[in-house]
Amino acid sequence: MTALKKRSILLYPFILITSLLLCACGDQAAGVHLPDDAVLLAFGDSITYGTGAKKQQSYPAILSELTGHRVINAGIPGEVTAQGRQRLPGLLDKYKPGLLLLCHGGNDLLRRFNAAVTRTNLEAMIDSARQRGIPVLLIGVPSFGLLFLESNELYNEVAEKYGLLYEGDVLPRVESEPDLKADRIHPNAAGYRQMAEAVFQLLQDSGAL
């Protein structure tokens, strides 16, 4: 047996396991399907709450109109991920949502918290949902500065690790367009509508709706 053939045989189990894990992640994201009576829990900080627009113009409110599902707005302005990590389990138990919409971490980024800590808190929130059999849609948040070109890389990494439905483009796009913002940080009504429409499109494209 040649050395090359022997090495290929040794590598085969590793390649097979890796492929199966990647397929499992993709299948999990693609396998989300919401029953007609499913409740959606939008969890986050001021961007979920809708600061900068009227209550009925927040992205959860508009998403409810688009989907026909009840979407609970569980956003708290100023909250950091450590606080969200403690708050979320009680809401999951109370509402038993069919889907968790997670958009959190902006205040961590603004305050330049350690990225590893923010990631740990986000993963703890995702774990809380998964332990209850609740799928998660993650919305990426950009690092706030002069430019908002893309979501912070930790969101993409977490989405890939867990095989989540992931919307990483809409917030950077909204944050980069002055006409879609109420202030330096928060979207206005038009910006929140774009958020809701992007999430709605993702849910449709993935087969969740």
N, C-alpha and C positions, 0 to 999 in steps of 0.2 A: 504493500500500500504506500503510495507516494505521500510525502509530507503535506502537500497541498490538499489531497483528498482527506487525509486524517484531520487536518485543521477544519475543513468544511463540515465534517461529521460532528466535530466537537462544537462548532458554532451553531449548528442547526437548531438544537433545543432553545438556545438563547434567542435566535431570530424568530422562532415560532412563538415563544412566550411573549416577546415584545410586540409582535404583530397582533396577537390575540388581545393584549392589553389596549393597544391603540384602537382596535375595532370595537372593543367594549366601551371605550370612552365615546367614540363617535355614535355608537348605537344608543347609548344612554341619552345623549343630547337629542338625537333624532327621534327617540322613543317617547317623548313627552306628548301626551294627548289629554286635553282638558275636557272633562264632562260638561254638559250644558249648565249644570248648577254649581260648577267650581267657583270658589272665591279666590281672588288673587290678593296677595299681601305685598304692597309696595313699601319697602323698608329702607330708610335712609335718613339723611339730614335735611338741610334747608332746600336742596334741589328737589328732593322728593316731596317735601312739604308744599313747595310752590312759592317760596319767597320771591317777590318781584311781580306777582300776578294775583288775580283774584282766586279764591278757593276753587271755583268751578273751572278755572283755567290751568290748574296744575296738571302735570302729566298723568297722574293716576286718574283724575276725573275725566280727562279726555280719553284715556285708554278704556275706561269703563264704557263710554259712549261708543267707541269703535268696536269693542269686542262683544258688548251686551252682557258682560260679566260684572259682578260686583267687585270693585277694586278698592281695597281698604288703604287709605293714606296713613301710613305709620311713619311719617317723616318728622323729625325733631330738629329745628334749626340749632346749629352750634354743636351738635353731638359728635363725639369722636368714636372711633371704632371700639375702644375699650368699653365705653358706655353702651354702645349698640350691642356688643357681645353679651352683656348682662341683661339687656332689655328684651332681646329677641325671643328666647325660649318661651316666655310667658305668653307672648302674642301668638306664637305658633300653636301653643296648646289651647289658647282661647278661640282662635278663628279656624284652626285646622284647614289652612288654605290648600288649594290644589296646585298652587305655584307661588314661590317666593321670588319677587323682583327685588334684587339686591343692588342698591346704588349707594355706596357708603365709602368713606375714606377721604372725602374732599378736605375736611377740617384737619385731618392728620397731615395731609400734604401741605396745606397752607401753613401749618405750624412746624413743618419740617420734622415731624416725628420720624423715628427710626423705621425705615421701610419694612424691616423684618418683623417688627412688632405689629405694624398695620396688617401685613400679610397674615400673621398668626391669628389676629382677631377676625379677619375676613374668613379664613379657613374654619375657624371655630363656629362662625355663624352658618357657614355652609354645612358643616358637620351636624349642627343642631337640626337643620332642616332634613338632611339625608337620614338621620337616625329616626326621624318620624315619617319617612317615606315621602317627603315633599321635594319635588324637583325645584331647581334654582335657575333663574335667568339672571346673569350678572351683567351689569352696565358699567363699562369702564369710565374712569374719571381721569382727566388730564392733570398733569402737574401744572399748577397755576403760576404764570409768569408773563413775559411779554408775548409769547407765542403759545398757542394751544393746538399743536399739530397732531398729537395722537394721545391716546390714553396711556397713563403710566404703565410701564412694562409689567408691573407686578400683577395687573388685572388679566392680561393675556396669559401669563404664566399660571395663575390660579385657574383660569377657565380651562386651559389645556390639561392641567393636572387632574381636574375633576370631570372633564368631559362635559362642561356646562354649555347651555345655550348662552351665547355671548354677543352683546352689542357694544362694540368698542369704538365705533366711529361717530355716533351722533353727538355726544357731548363735546368732543373736540371741535366738531364742525360748528355747533351752536356757539361755543365759547369763542370761536375765532371770528364770528360775525357780529359786529356792533349792533346791527339792526335787529338782532335776535336776543339782545340782552337788556335787562332792566338796570343793571349796575355792572360793576367790574367783574362780579362773580356770577350773578344769578341770571338765568334766562328771563325773558318776558313771555307774554302769552303766546306769541308766535314761536318762540324757542321751545317752550314746553310742548306745544302742539307737534313740533318736529320730533321731539323725543318720543312722544306717544305714538306717532305714526311709524317711527323706526322700530319700536318694540312690537307694535301690531304687525308690521310687515314680517319681522323675524318669526313671530308666532305662527303666522300664516305659512311662511316658507318652510318652516320646520315640521309642519303638520300638527302643531299643538292645537290649532283652531280649525 
